[in-house]
Amino acid sequence: MTMPIPFSLLMNILFLFLSLSLTRYSATANHHNAPQDLVRSSCLHASYPDLCIRTLSSCSGSANTPRDIAQAAVNVSVERARGVSKNLNALSAGLKTKRERVALSDCVEQISDTVDELSSTLSELKHLRGETFQWQMSNAETWVSAALTNENTCLDGFEEVESKVKGDVKRQITNVARVTSNALYMINRLDESRGRSRLVTP
């Protein structure tokens, strides 16, 4: 005759099963949330936190280290600078005064330099090496700082210009300058965090 299983034993088995299920669910949830949490924690003290989260949230699935975040931030800046460069070239056809044309021409040149500097930065971040890390980070910081200077110089060139174009240019350049400022913050953060995680390839 089969002995009945005590009720207390059944309850213990059920409790153990539920505990294991909850632990597995929690681990899975944490695994999926980790990249998104990294984006949010990285953006917390950026120059423009909300913009940072908004522009980097799409990369959260592939961003697992500060290096990934820095690359994504610079990539956002490169893409936006390229878009602005294209838009500024299109605006030139509708300009009426010499002052407008000179200001826009200078701005186009400066944004072109910005695209080059940010592209060089992105390439550097993709090929970091332990023995040259500090030198490469110095290059990246210098290039992104120069890109920011170009963007500010472009805005300064339109200070004496009074036209409809001025507002459009200012809006576009300000947007690029903000994501570039966030990118510089992420690069500085990567530099500071080198000793706390494995950031570079051997």
Secondary structure by P-SEA (a helix, b strand, c coil): ccccccaaaaaaaaaaaaaaaaaaaaaaaaaaaaaaaaaaaaacccccaaaaaaaacccccccccaaaaaaaaaaaaaaaaaaaaaaaaaaccccccaaaaaaaaaaaaaaaaaaaaaaaaaaaaacccccaaaaaaaaaaaaaaaaaaaaaaaaaaacccccaaaaaaaaaaaaaaaaaaaaaaaaaaaaaaccccccccc
